Amino acid sequence: MEGLEEISFEIISHSGQEKAEIMEAVTCSKSDAKDPEPLLKDAKEELKQAQNLHLKVLADFAKTGNNKIDPLYMHAEDQMITAESFLDFATELIKTNQELVKLRQEVAKKQ
């Protein structure tokens, strides 16, 4: 596939940016100083872009019958899959953190 290397780097880039956005969202969720939702939204958009590129490659493989996989592309897929899992885990962690913040605030009000 022509351009596979470039697409692989784009997938890696979007996946890495997604993970960075998520880490910042998790950090924000530890207090109520900054809303993590915009960061999660940005992370999901980054992941969507990586997934769209991935689908483009898969469609090209199906269309051309090319079955040779480039190691860089395999790495890109791995990064994207890790980013997908990271998003799922972090979303639950953020919910838990937000609940803890609320509980701490309620306890502080009672004291």
N, C-alpha and C positions, 0 to 999 in steps of 0.2 A: 504494500500500500504506500502510495506516495504521500509524504507528509506525516507519516506515522510517528516519527520522532518528535516533530513539533506538537502534534496532538497529545502525545504522551507527556511532554513537559507541561502543556496547558492543564491536563488532568491533575498532574502532581501539584501544580501551582494553586489551582482552585481548591484542591483537597487540603493543602497546607493552610491556605487562608481560612478555610472553613474551621479547621481545628483551632487556629489562633482566635477567631471570633468566639468560638465556644468557650475557650479557656477564659477569655475576658468576661463573658457572660456568667460563667460559674463564679468568678471572683466577685462580680457585681452582686450576685445573688446572696452573698454572705452578709450584706447589709441592705438597707433600703435607700442608700445614697444615690444609686443609679439603677434604672430599670434595665434588666437584662434582655427584655423582649426584642428591642431593635437589633441587638447583637445576634440573637437567635435567628431573627428574620434574615439578616445578612448572611449568616452561616448557611442557612437553608438555600439561599440563592446561589451561593458559591458551590454548594453540593449539587444543585440542579444543573449548573453549567457543566460541572465535571461529568455528571451522568449523561447529559445530552451529547457531549463529545464521545463518551464511551459507546453510546448507542450508535453514533455515526460510524465508529470503527467496526462495531459488530455487523451493522448493515452492509458495510463495504466488504467485510469478510464473507458474508453470506452471498452477496452479489457476484463477487469475483471467484469464489471458491478457494481463495488463498488461505492456506492453513498453517502458514509459517508465522509463529508468534515471536515477536521481538522481546528480548529480556527487559528493555526499558518500558515497553508497553505493559509487561507483566508487573513491573514495579508500580507503574501508574495505577493499574487496577487494584493492586494491593493497598496503595495509599487511599484510593477512593473508598474501598470496602471498609478500611479502618475508620475513615472519616464518617461513614454512615453509622457504624456501630458507636462511635464516639458521640455522635449527635443524640442517638437514642439514650445512651447512658447519662449524658450531661443534662438532657432535658428532665429526666427524673431527679437527678441530683439538685438541679435548680429549684424544682418544686419543693423538695425536702428542705433546702436551705431557706426558701421563702417562708415556709411554715415555721421553721425554727426562729427566724427573725420576728415573726408575729408573736410567737409564744414568749420570747424574751421581752418584747415590748409590753405584753400583757402583765408579765411578772413584775417588770419595772414599775408599771403604773400602780400595782397593788402594794408596792413597798413604800 
